[in-house]
Amino acid sequence: MVAPPWFPIPPKGYGGIEAMVHALVEGLIARGHEVTLIGAGAYRGSARHLKTYERAPLERLGEAFPEVVHALLAAEHLDKLEVDVVHDHCLGGPLTAGWRRAPTVLTAHGPVSGELRTYYQSLSARMGMVAISERQRATGHGLSWLATVYNAIPVDEYPLETEKEDFCLFLGRMSPEKAPDLAIQAARVAGRRIVVAAKCNEPGEKRSPRGGGRRGDRLHLRRGARAAVGDQPGRRAGPEGLPAVGL
């Protein structure tokens, strides 16, 4: 299993792909599979762990070079392993798939259109792809899809809360494509208080409007929110194919 290089696993805050990778690795091990995880920085889990960076290069998120170095170092680790399959969750990692005998499968965690479609089409002879939704798969018609596997969550971490607090929640990135401004507008129209809990360290995110705040427990926020106001299809429909508002 090859995780992206940007956050430790499991992540302490933002890091949706890393959180999903952690849950997947733990689930596979619980079912008796032998898993080696290649990632960056600290690791708290049950798999054998091989590092590409001693510390995850979070402050360089959005730059190309850490992804390239991560892919090459991951390929070096894989050359020394005997594995049945390589499951890659990175953008640059599949570029080295042709170097190894073991088959590689890629989960595409983002859009598959435009230049990304060209990229994935060029890789299709070397690997198969996993979609995270039927909508994503439909927008990537003709790519080497093997299956659609929805991002799962460890359900035990999200017990049912029948007593909700009086706020709706935006949880994501302070990015124009995630449209926190539209989430705020939707909350105002509905007459609801909104809590914005978001990552804000990339250049485009730093340009977004920000207010003062503090770190919060994302699990508590998710359990307590009366509604979740998410990725707005009017700005950019995400590959997950999820609705903008969940009640």
N, C-alpha and C positions, 0 to 999 in steps of 0.2 A: 504494500500500500504506500503510495507516494502522495504526501500532503503538500499543499502550497507552503512557501517559505515564510509567510508574513507573520504568523502568530504561533505561540506555543500551543501544545495540545495536551489537555483541552484548553481552550482560550479562557482567560479570566473575564473578558468582557465581550467586545465585538469579535467576530470570527465565525460566521455561520458555516462555512465549508469545513473549517477545522473542528467545530463541534460535531458536525455530521460524521466526519471521518472518525473521530474518537468513538462515537456511538456505534458505528459500523464495525470498527476493529474489536471493540469489547464484545459485540454481539457475535462476531465470527469466532472469537476465542471461546466464548461460552458454549458454542456449538461444536467445539472440538477441533477447530482449524488452527494451524500454526501460522501466525501472522508476524511479519517483520514490517515495521513502520519506518519510513524514511521521511524526516521532517527537519525543521530548524528550531533551535532553542530548547527550552526545557520540555520535559515530557513526564506526565503523571498517568500511567496506564499499565496494562498487562502485557503489551507486545514487546518483542525485542525492538530496540530503537536505535537507529543509525542517524547521526546528525550530518547536515550539510553546513549549517552555521552554528557556532557555539551559542549565539544569541540571535533570536529572530530579528531580522532587519526592518522592524515596523516603521521606523522613521523614514525609510526609503520606499515605502509602499507607493506604487504608481510608477516607479522607475523600472526600466527593462532589465538592467544588468543583474540585479540580484536573482531574478527569475532564471536568467541564462546560466549563471554560476550554479544555482540550485539544481538545474536540470543536468548539468555536466557532472556535478558531484554525486547526484543520485544515480546517474548511469554508472559511475565508477563503483559505487556500492553494489549495484545490481550485478555487475560483471563478476563479483566475488560470491554471489549467492546462487544456490540451486532452488529455483522456485517453479511452481506450476503456472502461475499467471501473475502479471503485473497490473495492478489497478491504479491508474494515475488520475489525480484530481487537479493537475496543474495545467497552465496554458502552454508553457514551453517544454515540459517534460516529454510529450509524445514525439518531439523532434528526434529523440535518440532511440525510438522504438525499433528502428531497423537495425540497430547494433546488436540486438540480443536474440537468443533462440526462443526464449519464453514469450508467449503471446502477450500483447498489451491491450488492455481495454481502458478507454477514457470516459469518465463522466464529465459531460459538458455542463458547467454550473452557471453559464451565462448565455447571452444571445448567440444565435448561430446564423446570423445574416451578415450581409456586406462582406468586408474583408475576412471576417471570421469564417464565413461560409467557404470562401476560397481556400483558407488555411485548412479547414477540416476536410474539404474535398481532396486536397493534395495529400493528406495523411491517410485517406481511407484505404489505400492499398496495404498499409502497414499495421492497421489496428481497427478494432471495432469500437463503436461508441454507445454509451448509455445516456438516454434522455432522462430528465427529471420530471417531465410532464408530457402529456400528449400534445399540448399546445406547442411546446418547444419542438417536439419531433415534427409536427406539421409545418413549422416555419423553416425547418431544415430538410425539406424534401430531397431525397436522393443521396443523403449522407449515409455512411455505413452504420446505421443504427442496428444494434443487436437486441435491445430491450428498452422498456421504459420502467424506471425504478424511482418511485417517489422518495424524496428525502424524509426519512423517518425520524422520530424523536423518542427518547426514553420516557415512556408515558408516566412512569412512577415519579418522575421529577415534576410533573404537572398535575397534582391532585385537583379534583373538582372543587372549585370555590363557589358556593351558591350565594354567598354574601359579597357582592361586588362593591368596590369603592366608586365614588362619583367622579370618575375621570375616564377619558378614552386615551389611547396610547399610540404614539408613533415610535417605532423601534427600528432603527436602520442607520443610514448614513446621511450626513448633511450635504447631500448632493442634489443638483438640479434634476437629475434623472429619477431620483427617488421622491422628489417633490414634497418635502416637508411643509412647504408653504401652502400647497393644496390641502394637505392634511389639516393644517391649522384653519384654513378657510372652511373646510367641511365641518370641523368641530364647532366653529363659531355659528355657522348656519343652523346646526343642530342644537345650539345653546348648551354645549358641553364644555367643561374644562378639559384641556389636553395636556398631557405630559409628553414632552419630546425627549427621548433618550437616544442619543445618536453619536456615532463616531465622527470625529472632526479633526483629522490630521493631514489629509492630502490637500494640495493647493486649491483644487476646486471646492472642496468642502469648507476650507477656511474662508472662502469668499462668501459663503452663505450666511444669512442673518443668524446671529447667535445671541443668546441671553446667558445670564449667570446660571449656574447650576451646580450639582454635586453628583458624585457617583451613586448609582442605585443598583439594587439587586434586580437583574432582568427577570429572574424567575418570579420574584414577588410582583413585579410590575405586570407581567403577563397574566398571572393568576388573578390579580386584583382588578384589572382594567374592565370597565363595563363594555368597552368596544375597542377593537384594534383598527386603526386607520393606517393602511399600508401603501404599498407601491401604487401610484395612481395611473390607470391606463390612459388617461388623457395626456400624460407627459411621456411615459414609456411603459409599455406593457412588459412585465417581466417574464422570463422563461417559465416561471412556476405556474403561470396561468391562474393565479389566485385573484379573488375579488379584492376591490379596493378597501372595503369595510367589512369587518367580521363582527357580528353582534353576539 
